[in-house]
Amino acid sequence: MSYTGSVVLSPWATYNDSKVRDINETVGFKQTIYFANDLVEYEIIMKLINEVIRFPIRFILVLENIVTSNQELYDFIEVTSKNDQADLIVVSEMNTGEVKLSTFFPYSEGLCGNYTPVFMKYGQNMFPKKFSNFYQCPIRTALLEYFPYVTVQAEEGRITSVGGYDGKILMIILHKLNASLDVTSAYNNSIFGTYVNGTATGSIGDLATEKADILIPADILTEKRYTVTLPSHTYHTVDIRWVGRRQREVYDWLKFIIPDQTNFTYLHGLVYISFLISASLVIKCKPHLTSATNRVLYQSFIILLGQSVKFVTRSFLLNTLFVLWIWFCFFFRIDYQADLVNALQTPDLEPPFESVEDAVKKVDGYGGVEVVVEYYKDTPLEHNYKVIPMNELRTYIRRIFDGENFLLATDIALVNLLAPYVQILEKRISATGASFYMRPGWPAAKDVDDVIFSLVEAGVIDKILSDGNNHKWILDKRDINDEVIPIGIAFSKINTLFYGLIFMWVVCGIILLIEIKHFKKNIIKVQRK
């Protein structure tokens, strides 16, 4: 057996935290050889090592005293296991004079804490895998209900299974390792947590205090969380974006007067002007063939509206111009009416949010998951940011979906299929890998991580996360392809037709007054003559 790496020899005359911590910070613990002759002293050292290491290490224990029974080995192994060390080799001299190597398998022979020494033979793997099969022994799990990532199924007040995206992955891990579920805590009103001023907050605290072995759901990795937990292999990317209410419709009433999305171009106007000029020139050049009552501007506009007009002329050229004009108006009205119908069905929306700085000025409040605060530290956005517990995200998304003027920072996977109903800012806050968090020093962490990595390699994770039903919990629809029932035009919009009619009455009234005044003036002139 060989060991590749640096070796540090350090006599421990006294057992204090600083000595162990200094060695760990200087070179770190990968593999440790310890010579022991007293169980009490050995237990003190193991507790110190357990406090400072975060990753499981290989431990070689050399017993200086002659071992007279397996119970002595059992006692040393028990102390080692209770301090989160499983990759253990005990080198001992038996009372027969034979030097033996022994280890233990914590989950074996139907026991979930088997400390019976198992003697190794020459040529065997000195550090075999010990957590590939839990034999239905429990994995202590802390749950944070976070729909649709984690849901809880309980029977008679006892949680028997978990669902949701991350819940399914956890159940696969338990199945692969032949382990059972032991829920130590289930929060439905907590935040994920972090590490602040030497204290682990939220659900992370269950791992830091060793109340649980693993915490779900998975979440993005931060420096503060990394210091007090043992993260698993990153198995998917969390894309965090700002989400706000949909763009509101504006200027509805204008649609019934002037379509805002018409194909009317400068070319149409040029054709009309050209027609007026050509017709006016014909009338001016050949007045004897045209009637003085033929007002080209008025009559051409009446034809454009599709109304009948009596037009009398003996000019073949002028008649041809009007026929061409009627032909043009025929196609123009079809195009215009199509644009009008399309405009009635297409909402006029207010400008979208250009940036988060622009958005916060237009909303009544903003906030989201707690980890986002770190990205805006020491910026104006940090001060009024509202931290929202995970279990309340569903409520906030629903409220935004219903039109509440709030800006939410959340995983885009929760709202990706709601894009037609909400406004998602293009610039992402963060695209960071998500990991399961495990308690530091947990000896089974490597085996759990191996299972997660194998699921990533096989595409199982992508299959679970690609489930398109995460919109159900927002819209309460049966399926993504549910038929959307068309909604008729609201009566409030129909009223705008009458607004247009009233407007035309006003215009007609003004024209009538002008004509009355004009003809009255002409009559007075005639009477004076």
N, C-alpha and C positions, 0 to 999 in steps of 0.2 A: 504494500500500500504506500503510495506517495502522495505528497501534498504540494501543489504548486502555489507559491505565494510567499509573502514575508512571514517570518516567525519572530515574535517578540517574547523574550523571557523576562519575567518580572516577579520577583519574590514579594509576597504579600505578608508583611509582618503584622500589619494591622488591617482590619477590614473596614474601609470607609468608602463612601460614595465617590469622593473626588478621585480616588485612585482608579477605580473602574471606569468612571466617566471620562477621565483623561485618556486612558488607553483606547476607549471606544471612539472618541473624537479624533484621536491622532491617526490610528491605523484601522479602526473598526474591527469587529469580530466576524470572522468567516468560519474559523475552526479553532477550537480551544482545547488545550490539554491541561487537565487539572489533576494534581496529586493530592489525594485526600487521605486523612487518617482518622478523622472525627466527623460523625454525621452532623452534629450541631453546627460546626464551623462550615461544613459544606453547604448546609441549608442557608446560612447567612450569605455566602458568596453567590449562590444560585438566585436568591432574591434580588441581590444587587444587579446581577447580570440581566435578569428578567426585566428590571426597570429601565435599563438603558438601551437594549437592543430592540430593533423594530422588525428585522428579518430573521427567520429561523436560521440557526447555525448548526454546524457539526460539533459535537461535544465528545471528547475522549476523556474518560475518567479512569485514572490509575489509582487503585487502592494500595496504599503502602502496607497495610496490615494484612496478615494472612486471613483468608476467609474460611470460616469453619462451617457455615451453613448457607443455604440459598436465601434464608430470611434476611441476612445482611445485605445481599445483593438486592433483594426486593425493596428494602428500606431506602437504599441509595437511588434506585430506579424511581420509586414513588416520589421522592423529593425532586428529582430531575423532571419528571413528567408534569408535576403540579406547577412547575415554573416554566412551562411551555417549551421544553426541550424533548424532542423525540428522536432526532438523529444522534443516538447515543451508542457508544461502544465502551463497555466496562472491561478494563484489563485488571485481572485479579489472580493472585496466587492462592490456590486451594490448599487445604491442610494436607493434601496428598503430595504436595510439592509441584503439582502441575499448574502451569500458567494457562488460563483460559480467557477467551474473549466472549462476552455475552452482550445481548441487547434485549429489547422487549417490543412487543406488538400491542399497543394500547387497546385495539379493537380486535379481539380474538376470543375463541372458546366461549362465545355467548356473553362476554363481559364488555362493558363500555369503559372500563378502567382496569385493564389487566396489566399488572406490574410484574408478573412472573418472569424471571430471567430465562432467556432462550440462548443457549450456547451455540456459538458459530463454529463452523468447520473450516478447515483450510481451503482457500480458493473461493469461498463464498463472497458475495458482495457485502462489504462491511456496512454500507448504508442503504439497505433496501427500502423500497417505497412502503409506507405503513398506513397511508390514508386513502388508498385507491378503493378500499372497501370498508365502509363503516359498520357493516353488519347490523344495519337498522339503528345504530346509535345516533343520538340527536345532534343536529347542528343548531346552535342557539342563534335565533334570528330576530333582529329588531326590524319592525315594519313601519313604514311611513305611508299611510294611504294617500295615493297620488294618482287619481284616475286620469288617463287610462293605463298608467304604468303599473300600478299596484292596486289590486282589489282583494278583499278578504272574504273567504267562505268559512262560516262558522256553524257548528252543530252543538246545541245544548251549551252555548256560552264558551265553547272551546274552538279555537281556530284550527281547522283541519287542512286547509289548502289555501293557496293564494293564486290570484289570476292577474290579468293585465300583461303588458309587454314584459316587464322585468319579472313579474311573478311567474310567468311561464318559464322564463329562463332559469329562475331559482328552482322550480320543480324539476326541470331537466337535470340540473346539477345534482339535486338530491337523488334522482333516479340513477344517474351515472355512478355516483359514489355509494349507492345503496344505503343512504342515510335517511333519517326521519326528521320531520320538522318540529322544532321546539321554539315557539314564539315567546320570547321573553318580554317583549313590549310591542304594542301596536298603537301608534299615534295617529290620530285623525285630525289633530289641530295643532301640529307642531311644525317648526321649520327644520330644514335639513341640518343646519348647524355649521359651526366653524370653530376656530381656536382663537380665543380672545383673552389677552392678559394672563396667559398661563392656565386658562380654564376652557375646557371643551364645552360648547353650548349645543343645544338642540339634540337631535338624534345621534349626532357624532359622539356625544358624551357617553352613550351606551357602549361604544367600542373602546373609548379611552379608559373607562372604568372597568372594562372586561366583563360587563354584564351580558354582552352578546358577542358572537363570533363574526357575524356578517350583518350588513345593513342594506336593505333595499328600499327604494329604488336606487339605481345607479345615478350618478350625478357627475358634473364636470370636476376635474381635478384642480385644486388650488394649492398654493404653497402652504397656507395655514392648515388645511385639512391633511396635507401630506405629512406634516410633522407629528400628527397624533394617530394616524391610521396606516393601514397597509393596503394600498390600492391594487386592484386586479389588473389584468390585461385590458387595455382600451378596446372596447368591442363595437362602439359606434360613435358617430360624431353628432354632437348637439349643436344645432344652429339656432342661436338666440337672436331674435329680432324684436323690433318694436311693432306693436300691433295697435291700431286705432279703429275708430268707427269708420264705416264706409263713407265715401264722399256724398255729401248731401246734394239733393237736386235743387237747382235754382232757376229762376225766371221761367216757371212753367207756363204762365199766362201768355208769354210772347209767342209760344208755338202755334197758337191759333190765329196769329196775325202774320208773323214772318217766320218761316221755318229757319232754324239756325243751322241746319245741315243741308242746304239746298245746293243743287248743281248749277245755279245761276252764275254765269261768268260774265266777264267784260265783253266777250264775243256776242252774247245775246243782246247786250245793250248797244253794241256797235251795229248789229243788224237792224235794230229798231230805229236808231238815229239815221242810218243809211236809207231806210225806207222813207222816213219823214222828209229827208232832204230831196230824195228822188221824186217823191210824189209832189212836193211843193214846187220843184222846178218844172214838172210837167204842167201843173196848174198855171204857173206863171207864164210859161211859154205858149200854152194853148188855152187861153181863158175862154175862147169861144166854144170849146168842146167840153168844158167842165162847168158845173154849176157852182155858183158862189156860196151856196149853202152847204157844200161838201167840206166839212171841217175835218181835215186829215188827222190831226192829233186826237181829237175827241173820238172820231169813228174808229180809228185803228185801236185805240185803247178798249173800246167797247167790244171789238172783235176779239181782242186778246182775252177778255173775260168770258168769251163764249156766248155773248148775247147777239141777238139779231139786229142788223142795222140796214136801213134802206139807203142805198147809195146809187145815185143816178148820174151817169156820165156817158158821153159819146166818144171818149178817148180810149182807143184800144190799149195804148201803152199804160194808162193809169189803171184801167181795169185789170190788166195783166199783173201789175204791181200788187193790187189788192188780192188777187187770187193767190199769188205767191205768199203774200202776208198771211192769208187765211191758212194756207198749207203749213207755214212756219208755226202759227199759233196752235194748230192742231197738235203737233208734236211737243211744243213747249208746254201746253197744259197737261199732257200726259206725264211728262217728266216732272213738272212742278207738283202735280198731285201725288206722284209716287214719293217725291221728297217730303211732302207734307205728312203723308202716312208714316213714313219712316221716322220723321222727326217726332211724331206723336208717341212712337214706341221707344225712342231713344232718349234717355234722360239727360238733361243738361246738368253736369256735375260741377261742384266747386273745385278749385285747384287742389291737387293732392298735396300731402305733406312733403316738402322738399328735403327736410332733414329733421333730426330729433330736436335740434335747437329751434327750428321753425314750428314743429309740432307742439312742443310744450307751451308755446305762447297761445295756441289755439284750443287747448284742452282745459278741462276743469281740474285735472290731476293726473299724476303718472306714478308708476311703480311697477313692481314685479318681484321675481324671486330674489332672495337675499344676495346671492353670489354676484349679481350684476352691479351692486353698489361698489364693489372693488374696482370695477372698470372705470367708474366715474369718480374715483376718490380725488379729493382736492379740486373739484370742478363745481360750477354752479348747480349742475344736475344732482349732486349728492345731497344737497340740503333738503329739498322737498320730496325726495324719493320715498315712496311708501313701500315698505317691505310687506309682501303678501305671502302668507303661509301657502304651502303647496295645495292643501285641500281646498283652498278658496279660489284657486286659479280657474276652476270650472265655472264658478259663479261669475267671476269678473269677465271671462270670455263670453259667457252668455249675455251679460249686461251690455258689453261692447257690441255683440251681435244684434242686440235689440236697439242700439243707437246711442248708448250712453257715451258722453264725451270724455273718455278716459283713455290714456295711453299705457299699454301694458307691455312689459318686457318678458317674453316667454319663449319656450321651445317652439320653433316653427312647425314641428311635427304635430302639435296640438291644433294648429289652425290652418295647416297647408291646404286642406280641402275646403276651407271656409273662405278662400281668397275672394270669391264673388261677393261675399257678405261683409267683409272687413277690409281694412286697408293695412297692408303689410309694407313697411319701409324696406327699400332695397338694400340699404347699407346694413350689414349685420353687426351686431354687438360683439359677438364672438362665435367662432366655430372651433369648439374644443372637444377632445375625446372624453367620453363618459366611461366611468369605471365603477365596479362594485367596491365598496369599502369594507375591509375586514380589520379585525382588531390586530394591533401590532404584536408581532411575535407568535401569532397563531401557527402552530406547526403544520396544520392541514392546508394553509393558504396556498402553498405551491400546487397541491393536487387540484384544488378548486380552480386556480388560475389555468392549469393545464386543460381542464374541461372547457372553460370559457374559450380558450384559444382554439380548441378543436371545433367548437361550435361556430366560431368565426370562420375558420378555414373551410368548413363544410357548407357555409352559407345559411345555416339555420337561423342565425341572428337576423340577417337581412330579410329572410322570409317572414319572421315574426313581426319585425318592425315595419314591413311593407304592407301590413294588413290595412286595407283602406276603410275600415269601419270606425276609425277613431272620431269621425264626425258625428256618430250616432249620439254621443253624450252631449252634444251641443244642439243639434237640430231635432233630435228625437225622431229621425227618419228610420225607416226599415232597411233601406239599402241605398247605396250611392247613386243608383240609377232610378230612384223614385221619380215618378213623373211630377213635374212642377205644374200646378194648375194655374192657367193664366188668369190674371185679375183684370177686370174691366176698368175702363177709365173712370176715375172718381167723379162724383157729381160736382165737386168743387172745381174740377178742371173743365167740365162741360159748361159751367157758368161763364167761362172766359169767352165762349162763343157769343154770349149775349153782350159781354163787354165790347167785343168787336162790332156787333150790330149797333150798339149805342153810339160807339165812336163814329160809325158811318152816318148815323142819323144827325149827329152834331155837324159833321162835314157838309151833309146835304142841307141842313138848316142854314149854315153860313153861306153856302152857294145861293140858296133861295133868297136870303136877305140881300146879297149882292145884286142878284138879277132884278129884284123888286126896286132896289134903289137905282139901278142902271136904267130900267125901262121908265121909271117915274121921271128921271132926269130927261130922258129923250122926249117923253110926252110933254113935259113943260116947255122944252125947246120948240116943239112943233106948234104948241098953242100960242107961243109968243110970235111965231112967224105968221 
